[in-house]
Amino acid sequence: MRNVKKIILPFLLTAFLALALGKQEVIVKAVSSWQEVDVNNDGKIDSGDVSLAFQFLGCPAFGDCPSQPSSPIPTPEQSPQPTPSPGQWAPCGECHFGTQIIGDDSGQFILDIASWPGFVFTGSVSTGAEYYPQLPGWTRGLGGGTLDHIRNKHNSAIAFNIGDQYECLVYGPEFGHGAGEEALHPEVNVVEARAIANEAGKCLMYAPAVADYEQHIPDQRGISAEELIPTVAQQVDMWGIQLGSRQEDVDEGRMSVDDFKNWLSQWVNWIKTGNSGVKIIVQMGIGERDPINNVCLPPQSAEYILEWRQRMVDLIDGIIIMPAQPCQPCPPNPSPGFPCSNDPMDNQYYRESLQVAKQAVTMVCGQ
């Protein structure tokens, strides 16, 4: 047993120990906001006090437990790989995986999981030209945030000789990200997007901002999501739902898992009411950036991704896994406002996020 000379407890725990042990007197020496406690009241502070404290409180995170040898915190390389029990996760084909290809790192991730086709998209025709010929069997999309963007994507795809190397145009207008008023009139503009897709011979995926339907359209036009979504859904083949703040709300305890599932189920019901055959793809995040310290943080585990997928699997057809974009390496001469970082540690966490995503896919789909 390690000879622990003292135990340090918060002030409130001192009162708790005195009550729990029936002591009339506890010898206390104040050390700032912490206390040294003679738990057994023998006039000295030693390992006997520690043992009694452990009996009532368990091993504190900041101290040594005399009954168990301490062990180093494992590094990522030492950490054991998750080993779920058979049947813990829904099968690969029940909810497909995918991502947005933004650069070489996300492109390599898709190539690494190319054996398990899902949905992949990019906003860059040249990126599509590089990767899409290597992804037969996938549903491949070229996307833009305005009608002009998606119209130009197909024309550019023909110029790059990949007009037959992708399946869907992805229309993702967002009021706060470039589309402006166009995003607030989907019952008109999605009809036009449908016409552009038909002319190109492509399916149409619609991926609006959730906030536009839940906040901006009701506030500015007085139309609810429940009224509008079924009408818009009639025009699309796939609907992309961005979890965004809902994922964060659940992770941080502001929203229960049951409430989240009710929210997602409501959206899916609205969409399916208008078009029972539409495919639902959910975009979720992995990794994050600390907005206060302006640094990226290590990614969550592969099991984190699969737990989120499991919550949604009976409602959706696939998930798009998106590492935190502000953490990705900056390309040469990025455009103003392009989310990226030149910090090597940020870039490392971004790449680790993709490795975690790859691990999640292989845990479900195989090696």
Beta strands, then each sheet from edge to edge (+ up, - down):
strand 1: 8-10
strand 2: 27-31
strand 3: 34-38
strand 4: 96-100
strand 5: 119-122
strand 6: 139-144
strand 7: 168-171
strand 8: 203-206
strand 9: 238-242
strand 10: 279-286
strand 11: 288-290
strand 12: 295-297
strand 13: 318-323
sheet 1: 1+ 3- 2+
sheet 2: 4+ 5+ 6+ 7+ 8+ 9+ 10+ 13+ 4+
sheet 3: 11+ 12-
end
